[in-house]
Amino acid sequence: REDEHQADARAAIAAARQEAMRTVLLAKTGVVNRVLERARELLPDVKERETFRVALAEEVTEALSFVGAEGTLVRCPRALRPALVDALRAAPEVVVETADDVGTGFVMVGEAGRVRVDGTLEARLDRLAPALAIEIHSRLEER
């Protein structure tokens, strides 16, 4: 009888530990989601910074080296069009079109739509989100 009580107690403790770990994990995931959401909220403000415009010019030039200029379309927010037109002045055949639904950065489409480069900060944040989540979780462990 005592063995049954001990087994029941161990099972109850294990279940309580598992539930506690689940609660902590959900709380940490909530922190990660709030951090990423706040980062997304701040992205549109970045387009006013000179350092972003310099990096944007480098990134669009690099993307063009993969896509090629012939028949290429670059879509970007109206505020970024002058910087992108300037960055692409060596490739006048590239069409730069404004589209306010693009995000912070540009989307380049070439090869008759077969090649697409998403150079938006939103896409970059989405690509980095898993690594950022791991980093945030590990920093929360340190506390």
C-alpha positions as a printed Julia matrix, in Angstrom:
143×3 Matrix{Float64}:
  0.0    0.0     0.0
  2.84   2.36    0.87
  4.47   1.63   -2.51
  1.27   2.7    -4.26
  1.18   5.98   -2.3
  4.82   6.68   -3.15
  4.2    5.92   -6.83
  1.14   8.2    -6.79
  3.15  10.94   -5.07
  5.98  10.65   -7.62
  3.47  10.8   -10.48
  1.77  13.85   -8.94
  5.13  15.59   -8.46
  6.18  14.79  -12.04
  2.85  16.12  -13.36
  3.2   19.29  -11.27
  6.77  19.82  -12.53
  5.65  19.3   -16.12
  2.81  21.8   -15.67
  5.19  24.32  -14.07
  7.65  23.92  -16.95
  4.8   24.39  -19.41
  3.71  27.57  -17.62
  7.28  28.95  -17.64
  7.71  28.09  -21.32
  4.43  29.8   -22.21
  5.51  32.89  -20.25
  8.89  32.98  -22.02
  7.19  32.52  -25.38
  4.95  35.45  -24.51
  8.03  37.59  -23.82
  9.58  36.55  -27.15
  6.36  37.4   -29.0
  6.16  40.82  -27.32
  9.81  41.6   -28.15
  9.36  40.62  -31.8
  6.09  42.54  -32.07
  7.73  45.66  -30.6
 10.6   45.29  -33.07
  8.09  45.1   -35.94
  6.39  48.27  -34.67
  9.73  50.13  -34.74
 10.77  49.05  -38.25
  8.97  51.8   -40.22
 10.87  54.48  -38.28
 14.19  53.05  -39.45
 13.7   54.22  -43.04
 14.46  57.8   -41.97
 17.97  56.92  -40.78
 20.95  57.59  -43.0
 22.67  54.36  -41.93
 19.64  52.4   -43.14
 19.66  54.16  -46.51
 23.35  53.39  -46.98
 22.78  49.73  -46.08
 19.7   49.65  -48.32
 21.75  50.86  -51.29
 24.32  48.13  -50.67
 21.64  45.47  -50.3
 19.74  46.43  -53.47
 23.02  46.43  -55.41
 23.87  42.97  -54.07
 20.37  41.67  -54.88
 20.7   43.02  -58.41
 23.94  41.07  -58.85
 21.93  37.86  -58.32
 18.78  38.8   -60.22
 20.25  40.75  -63.13
 18.98  44.06  -64.42
 17.08  43.01  -67.55
 13.33  43.12  -66.92
 13.77  43.63  -63.18
 11.21  45.45  -61.07
 11.91  46.89  -57.63
  8.94  47.73  -55.43
  9.41  49.97  -52.4
  7.63  52.5   -50.19
  7.4   56.01  -51.65
  9.83  57.38  -49.03
 12.58  54.99  -50.15
 12.2   55.43  -53.9
 14.76  58.27  -54.29
 17.42  56.3   -52.39
 16.81  53.18  -54.46
 16.73  55.03  -57.78
 20.06  56.6   -56.82
 21.51  53.23  -55.79
 20.39  51.7   -59.11
 21.54  54.55  -61.37
 24.08  52.22  -63.01
 21.19  49.97  -64.09
 18.66  52.3   -65.76
 16.71  49.35  -67.17
 15.53  48.45  -63.65
 12.07  49.84  -62.94
 11.53  51.22  -59.43
  7.86  51.29  -58.5
  6.3   52.62  -55.31
  4.06  50.36  -53.31
  3.22  51.29  -49.75
  2.33  47.69  -48.87
  5.91  46.47  -49.35
  7.22  47.16  -45.85
 10.5   48.76  -44.83
 12.89  48.09  -47.69
 12.28  46.67  -51.15
 11.12  43.64  -53.06
 13.0   42.87  -56.28
 11.4   40.69  -58.94
 13.29  39.47  -61.98
 13.46  36.68  -64.52
  9.8   37.23  -65.49
  8.72  36.72  -61.89
 10.75  33.56  -61.31
 13.27  35.25  -59.0
 12.15  37.3   -56.01
 14.36  38.96  -53.41
 12.58  40.28  -50.33
 14.85  42.98  -48.98
 12.45  44.25  -46.33
 13.34  44.49  -42.68
 10.11  42.67  -41.87
 11.24  39.64  -43.91
 14.67  39.77  -42.33
 13.13  39.84  -38.85
 10.92  36.88  -39.8
 14.0   34.94  -40.97
 15.89  35.78  -37.77
 12.95  35.17  -35.41
 13.84  31.55  -34.53
 17.45  32.46  -33.65
 16.27  35.55  -31.77
 13.76  33.45  -29.85
 16.52  31.07  -28.76
 18.7   34.0   -27.69
 15.86  35.63  -25.75
 15.0   32.32  -24.06
 18.63  31.8   -23.03
 18.88  35.33  -21.64
 15.71  34.77  -19.66
 17.33  31.62  -18.22
 20.26  33.72  -16.98
 17.98  35.82  -14.79
